[in-house]
Structures are given as structure tokens and as C-alpha cells.
Amino acid sequence: MSTANELLRDYQHVIAELSLFTGSKGVFDVVVDDEVLYSKQVTGRHAKPGEVFELFRDRVVPGIGPYER
């Protein structure tokens, strides 16, 4: 849940929709516009703190700064 909170806190100005789905057997995949950013099944481990946020920032919104408060 902290990943979703980080994304919405800093990139609420570019995220139109964010959905969380429960899975089975410890599934943890992050998909943005049909592109898999992170998959626990592929890596064999859970994401490190901040890892998904960095992937989103670098691959989805490069050059776009965080939401200014």
C-alpha cells in the first residue's frame, strides 16, 4: 500500500486512475498502461522500498517533477 501512497502523493497530477487488485500466492505485479513495471514472479522477490516508485518515475514520467504542494 505504501507504493500506491507514494505514487499518488508525488504524481497525482499525472495519474488518472490507480487500481489495486488482490492476487493469490503472493502475486505482486505493477502494470502501467499495459506495461509491466515490476513483477515479483519475474524477479523472485518482493520489491525493495522505493523500487517501484523509482521505476515509475524513470520509465513512465521521466522529466516530470513531483506534484508541488
trRosetta pair geometry for C-beta under 8 A, 3 or more apart (Angstrom, degrees):
i j d omega theta_ij theta_ji phi_ij phi_ji
1 4 5.7 -53 -159 36 46 111
1 5 6.3 47 146 -20 72 106
1 20 7.7 8 -103 -111 71 159
2 5 5.3 -53 -148 39 39 115
2 6 6.2 43 153 -23 69 102
2 49 7.7 -19 101 -134 141 87
3 6 5.8 -52 -149 34 30 111
3 7 6.4 28 155 -17 64 107
3 30 7.3 -99 148 -93 149 135
3 47 7.3 50 -79 82 140 146
3 52 4.7 16 -142 70 132 137
3 53 6.4 -150 -141 -50 76 85
4 7 5.8 -56 -148 37 30 110
4 8 6.2 21 159 -11 66 110
4 18 6.0 138 -147 154 99 137
4 20 6.2 -43 -74 -66 150 120
5 8 6.1 -61 -143 43 27 104
5 9 6.0 31 158 -24 65 111
6 9 5.8 -57 -144 34 26 112
6 10 6.3 -9 170 9 63 113
6 50 7.6 -173 -143 -109 169 59
6 53 4.7 -53 123 -93 140 132
7 10 6.8 -78 -144 50 20 87
7 11 5.5 -45 -174 45 63 111
7 15 6.4 87 150 -60 103 154
7 18 6.7 146 101 -110 130 147
7 52 7.9 -55 -55 121 116 103
7 53 6.4 -150 -67 -111 75 80
7 56 6.0 -22 -110 108 110 173
8 11 7.2 -71 -102 62 16 68
8 12 5.3 49 -173 -79 60 91
8 15 6.5 -93 -102 61 62 150
8 18 6.3 -105 -71 14 104 159
9 12 7.0 -11 -132 -31 4 106
9 67 7.3 -147 147 44 43 123
10 53 7.7 67 44 -157 139 115
10 66 3.8 -57 -164 -137 93 112
10 67 5.8 -177 -164 19 31 89
11 14 5.1 -51 -179 46 93 101
11 15 5.4 87 117 -24 94 106
11 56 7.2 -129 5 139 162 126
11 57 7.7 -154 -59 -90 134 75
11 61 6.1 -168 -128 -10 133 167
11 64 7.6 76 -125 113 100 120
11 66 6.6 -82 -63 -127 62 64
11 67 6.5 -169 -85 -28 17 99
12 15 6.0 -62 -125 42 31 103
12 67 5.2 10 40 -60 89 155
13 67 4.9 150 -11 -98 109 96
14 61 5.6 116 90 -104 166 131
14 64 6.1 60 -53 145 151 157
15 18 5.6 12 169 -48 131 105
23 26 7.7 -33 95 89 109 15
23 27 3.0 -71 121 60 151 125
23 28 7.4 -150 39 -59 137 38
23 29 7.6 88 -48 14 156 95
24 27 6.3 41 53 -4 38 113
26 40 6.6 -111 137 119 92 152
26 46 7.9 -91 179 -76 110 100
27 40 6.7 170 -158 50 33 120
27 41 7.0 -8 -125 -42 73 108
28 38 7.5 -31 128 119 89 105
28 39 7.6 149 92 -153 60 36
28 40 4.0 71 54 -24 93 129
28 46 6.1 50 41 -127 158 77
28 47 6.8 -130 132 -5 134 98
29 36 6.2 -55 -167 -137 106 102
29 38 6.8 178 -149 93 43 62
29 39 4.8 7 -112 -110 88 76
29 40 6.9 -106 -62 13 58 80
29 41 7.3 -17 -70 12 102 103
30 36 7.3 108 77 -162 54 58
30 37 4.5 -49 100 62 104 105
30 38 4.4 33 32 44 110 94
30 39 7.7 -136 28 -63 63 50
30 47 7.8 26 -13 -50 128 150
30 52 5.2 125 -30 -143 167 123
30 55 7.5 120 87 83 139 135
30 56 7.7 -83 152 -63 139 102
31 34 6.6 3 176 -121 111 17
31 35 6.7 156 -158 73 68 35
31 36 5.4 -35 -99 -96 81 55
31 37 6.9 180 -98 8 24 81
32 35 5.6 -28 69 61 72 91
32 37 5.6 40 6 -33 105 121
32 56 6.8 123 -46 -120 153 88
32 60 5.3 -37 124 -96 160 137
33 60 7.8 144 15 -127 115 108
35 59 7.8 -140 123 142 140 129
36 39 5.4 1 178 -43 129 112
36 42 7.7 110 141 -11 141 146
37 52 6.6 91 116 -147 123 79
37 55 4.7 131 178 131 109 130
37 56 6.3 20 -154 -72 163 67
37 59 6.4 174 -121 65 101 141
37 60 7.4 -38 -89 -40 133 115
38 43 7.3 -22 -165 -13 80 134
38 47 5.5 23 174 -81 152 124
38 51 6.9 106 -106 121 146 106
38 52 5.1 -88 3 -102 152 90
38 55 5.9 151 -49 40 104 166
39 42 3.9 70 83 9 113 108
39 43 6.5 152 84 -3 61 86
40 43 6.2 -66 -138 51 30 96
40 44 7.5 144 172 -41 58 3
40 45 6.7 -120 -147 87 76 24
40 46 5.8 -2 -117 -97 118 48
40 47 7.2 -91 -79 -29 86 74
41 44 7.7 22 -177 -71 22 45
43 47 7.8 89 56 -79 157 61
47 51 4.3 -153 -174 67 96 124
47 52 5.0 18 -176 -37 164 97
48 51 4.3 98 56 -37 78 124
50 53 5.1 -63 -154 45 53 118
50 54 5.8 55 150 -25 82 104
51 54 5.9 -57 -151 35 28 109
51 55 6.5 28 153 -18 64 106
52 55 5.6 -52 -148 36 35 113
52 56 6.3 38 153 -20 66 104
53 56 5.8 -54 -150 35 29 112
53 57 6.3 27 154 -17 64 109
54 57 5.6 -55 -143 39 31 111
54 58 6.0 20 162 -11 67 113
55 58 6.1 -62 -139 44 25 103
55 59 5.7 -12 175 12 65 119
55 60 8.0 57 130 -7 64 98
56 59 6.8 -73 -128 51 16 86
56 60 4.9 -30 -165 27 61 126
56 61 6.8 17 149 16 76 100
57 60 7.3 -20 -62 49 9 85
57 61 5.9 -53 -136 64 42 96
57 62 7.4 90 151 -85 55 51
58 62 6.0 30 -164 -83 36 95
59 62 7.1 26 -90 -40 9 101
61 64 4.1 -75 177 50 99 121
65 68 7.5 34 115 -52 119 90
